[in-house]
């Protein structure tokens, strides 16, 4: 994502009943602030401010949008507003909770419940700095929650289409929350003209590289597999468009099998199938498999020694049959 080159709103600013405390995140399309509402509750406010289309200098509140950029800015503004309206209808512990959205300073703001924690991407990077890897139990537990939240999103006829560790937030207790639904405007309704979202190489399914291919829940399932892969090896998988030319993922899956169970590696491989028809048919099926603990490996020779011991003592009954 492109860097944000716009000045953030000043600290202490009162806007629509909220007091801005500080900027906490930014990207090419938005700036996120920590703020307090009139009752003193902490909230996160996301401001639509695409850096490629709008410019705001320090000390200013409203951005300057050039006339050629205005039509595209307004389309994005409408999509951002619709995203907030759609997400406000969803109440799920694994999906960011939208409390309010309003217009001000010639743009749109989305007010969300503030949660303390950090992104899954930050967690991956922290482990990498320590030279360690993410445990399988944690990966399974986290992505069971991701699947649960995404099932609710899909039930509301929405797609995420930019799922990646940077957009999965971990509360202090480790439970995940889906964030940054910049692509949530995508609908299952084929009668509505679609706007193709920007994608993140490695996490984007092959469908996003072609305007002729239909998007659906299977597209988010690919991104789940890519996100799990990133948690396991610390980097995203080979981009889908490159895999279509020369797929090098086979040897990468073999390397993962050295540290993770066969079942988990198989699940990741299943999600990352280039052909949507070969991926899991539903998030429920994937969630069920993630919930199934892998078999505990026994040290070499334990089963053989146990079998021989049973033979010597005549089986479980303790005596050989006469």
Phi, psi and omega in degrees: 000143181292155179285153178270121182252012179266149177290135177287166174297146182292144177296139181090354180294135174264125181216119178054035178087009179240145177251120181289128178264307180192163173282135180242345179195158177202156177209189184294339184247345187203166172233137180246134182240150165273133181215170176237139176276185185294339179266003179085012178276138179285136176223162173250130180244123181257123182255126176287115182204076181293120186294337180280346185243334186230150180228127177234123180274157176304137180090350179260158178252313181270138178283160174260124180242124180291155184302318179296331182274348188299315180300317180292321178301318182290324176298313178297323178299316179296318180295318179298317179296317180293326176300312180298319181294320180292315182291334179296339180276350183261127175235102183210139184297342181253015177232135181305138184265118179269123184263328187193160169211145185209164178255139176192157177052034177062026174213192184235146180234140177245126181259125184236157175296135180272132178236138177271138182160212180202165182284158176297327178297319177296324179294318178299315182294322179296318178295321180297321179296329180274355182074023180243172180236161182285134181290150182295321181299319180294317180300313180299314182297315182297316185278345167296317177293320178300314179298320180297314179294320182291327176299321178292321177299313180294325178297336178265020176062035178238156172239152177274301175067009171215040181285129180195163182305330179291338180256012174246115184260137179254122173294173180300332179270004176093353180286140185272153173228133177279129182239175168051068180272051179298341179255006186293347177294343180295129185245158174282351184281108184288350180281343181268128177303137185259142171256119180288127180283162170288150184235161179255115180306138182097320180260343182278136177288160181300334180301329183287347179271357183225129179285347184271351185259138181285137176266151179192189179307327179300334179290318177292328179296322176301316182292330174297314178300318180295323179290320176296319178301315180297325177292328184279325184239357175085004180210154180291160177288171176303132180306144186299323181292328176286323180297327180296333179271313179207103184279116181252013186283340182304312180291331178291320177296323178298321178293321179298327182295346178285337184240347184229161183295155178302322182296317182292317178297321178297319179297316180297316179297321180298313180294327185270017175298133179292328177276116181305330182293338183267356178278170175307139184283344179205156175292331179297317179297319180292317180298321179297318180291322178295329181284345181274115182294145179290154177297142179281119181291139178263143176301148180304133174093345184296313182295319180296317179297320181294320180295317179295321180297319178298322180296320182293325183261014174076027178085191186295331182291340175099345179228143175290146177290141180281000000 
